[in-house]
């Protein structure tokens, strides 16, 4: 969308009001009626976006339009029109002249709003919710950013993008099937966190969180760790608001604490009841000390142990109204620039130099460059992204100091980009340096230190240094268990990595056993269909296959593929990866016809979703060709192998490992067809390329030389074959310590 564009021949875009990850809001002029309106546009979604996510996002946008357009109340934003223009979904709403509660708190420098304003806002929102709930609509994402106070004092609820009709349970279940969490952690009800069905009382809990924040200056569970926030909502009674701000009326405090009751049945039944209580509280007698509603009382039972829902791990804390600045994007949680120095007390006592805060212009320029790097990374342009992240890290060091937390966060992002750009050795150096600096400035057990050490171990594994990677994971795991406990998601992630490294060390039984333990723990803590649980079950299946237990591996891959299709969507890359492994397992079990059906369907899906020459499409076609050969259909297998080899050579390069695997498959087909001279030429070309790239003693090179010797035998050239076998044996012994 751009300035002065005419949408649907009627709405002239004037200037950008706001922008989010999924779209933009513009001030516009309705040319037909001569009035100003707000136009909300969903950003164009391209082939790089996950199709299942795109489908759900568009459906939610349409649902917001249908739900909001059906509402007519002074406390709800009016929707005038909805449609699609040149592939872009748009929603036309009344143009609100005012500030949302999040902005009001920020304008007030994080201080709570005046008491009279708090009470007025509470009553108006209660009235609006009473109306929407009577229409059978639950908002499900009530937060300060979705409540606007106009310049005339009117308060309106906005953004019904994830609202649910009270009778539309099946529809909502389909929308939430992608694993996209609904709600914002600081304002979510316990039942929403637990994945249970929600009704209007969930909105009342969220309203309690909002009122608590505008009345005290902070949400009831004002923590930076998502896990702690969710546990707080689920298990911890909030501190009474008057402990933060004694001048609040007692009836208001009682109402807020009742709204924040853990059990829905202990909250006000509906918003109308709440409104009556708030109005009556304006004339209530002064506060007298006593037991406030919501406080734990002697004899109260301890909170029941309940699991957090399967989708909570991937959530960040979201933006709260009085946050400290930009929220970070992956991979490093501290990488967003704020410019605030957080030196340890020991540093201050030692008289360490503290740099002055950089100018706003310098911070803005640096933030813009970081965003440019992230945008390049999202498009897969890792070499360019890497150079930008390295430059940003250097500039942060100059502005903030080499050991400033944000400098180290930027260096982590640069390390991540280095790894994705194929510079694993440089990434290892970068992560090692960050881990050392964080240990020096934050301490050895600080979460940021452990995160950097864990990334260091990961890169060691990428470099084939699996023993060192295993040692690194074991050390981090011990610290995580000590600091966070055995079942914390970060602990389980480290144990998962440890299982992976055990497998690469050849300790397959240990790897399988560890992965099974982690999968069980993740299923218990996160839920059986959480993406992390399924990743570990995928690792279990891999270990089972390596142990030759292919029936068990096949069953596990199939279960993972089915669960991923339900939670992530049938076209998600992780779902497709599990289906690919299902095909491999079927082939290993000699069930070539079934494997062929799996690969044909996979090739069709990969081609549709990623294109015909995507490496994963070609990988699926390679599997298809292999199974054609297993079924004795060698003419078809040869044609498929030759075409895949040509495509891989063009896309990946002549000496790429995947290209060479396809070229070997050409040779295999030629041999089975009795065309041994041609097979010999192909085997020799593969062996020469592998020797050039990997070295003469690499296992893949030696396997190719054995293929070449076998070909020579078939051609009756026994002497040459024997000499080649002897050379391979010598090189193999040289690779094996203690060999004869």
Number of C-alpha atoms within 10 A of each C-alpha: 17 11 13 13 14 18 19 12 11 14 24 22 23 17 14 16 13 11 13 9 7 11 16 17 22 23 23 28 21 19 13 9 9 9 12 19 21 25 29 22 22 22 17 14 17 9 10 10 11 16 17 17 20 15 13 17 19 15 15 18 21 17 18 20 23 16 21 22 18 11 17 14 14 14 23 22 23 21 23 15 14 19 15 13 13 8 11 16 18 24 21 24 24 16 18 18 11 17 17 22 23 24 17 22 22 16 12 13 11 20 17 21 18 12 16 12 14 19 21 16 22 23 21 20 23 23 21 22 27 19 19 24 21 15 14 15 23 24 25 25 25 27 29 25 20 15 23 27 20 14 11 8 13 15 26 23 25 21 19 24 21 22 20 21 19 16 10 11 13 8 11 16 11 12 19 15 18 20 20 17 18 18 19 20 26 28 30 25 32 25 20 21 23 17 16 10 10 18 21 22 24 27 26 29 29 27 27 26 29 28 28 27 31 28 26 24 24 24 21 25 22 17 15 13 10 18 18 14 21 25 16 18 25 25 16 17 18 19 15 21 24 18 10 13 14 13 12 21 20 22 21 25 24 20 21 27 25 22 30 30 24 21 16 21 9 13 20 20 14 18 25 19 13 23 22 13 17 22 16 12 18 14 10 13 10 11 14 7 7 6 9 17 17 21 15 14 10 6 6 8 8 9 11 8 8 12 16 20 23 24 21 23 18 14 13 17 19 15 18 20 24 23 16 12 12 13 17 14 14 12 14 19 15 21 23 19 21 18 21 15 15 12 15 11 8 10 12 11 8 8 8 10 9 14 12 11 13 14 10 11 9 14 17 13 12 18 17 13 17 24 17 16 26 22 13 17 18 12 10 13 16 21 18 15 28 25 16 21 26 21 19 24 25 17 17 27 19 12 19 21 18 18 18 22 27 24 26 28 26 27 28 30 31 28 31 25 28 24 21 18 19 12 15 20 15 15 26 23 13 22 26 20 18 28 24 16 20 26 18 12 19 19 15 18 16 15 17 22 21 24 21 27 24 25 22 26 29 23 23 21 20 15 13 13 16 22 16 16 27 22 14 20 26 18 16 24 24 15 18 24 17 12 14 13 15 16 17 18 20 19 21 26 19 24 25 26 25 26 30 27 26 22 22 18 16 13 14 21 16 15 26 25 15 23 30 20 19 25 25 17 19 27 21 17 22 23 21 19 22 23 23 24 26 25 19 28 28 25 26 27 30 26 29 22 21 16 13 14 15 22 16 15 27 25 14 22 28 21 17 27 25 18 19 27 20 16 21 25 22 20 20 18 17 20 22 22 17 25 24 22 24 27 28 25 27 21 21 17 15 13 16 23 15 14 25 23 14 21 26 17 14 24 25 15 16 24 17 12 19 16 16 16 17 16 18 20 21 24 20 26 23 25 24 28 29 27 28 21 19 17 15 14 14 22 15 13 24 23 14 22 27 20 16 27 25 17 19 26 18 12 14 17 14 16 17 15 18 20 23 23 17 27 24 24 26 27 29 26 26 21 18 15 14 13 14 21 15 14 26 23 13 21 25 19 17 27 23 18 18 25 18 12 14 14 14 17 18 15 16 17 22 22 15 22 25 21 22 25 26 20 25 21 15 15 15 10 13 15 12 14 21 15 12 17 18 14 13 22 14 13 15 16 13 13 13 9 8 7 9 7
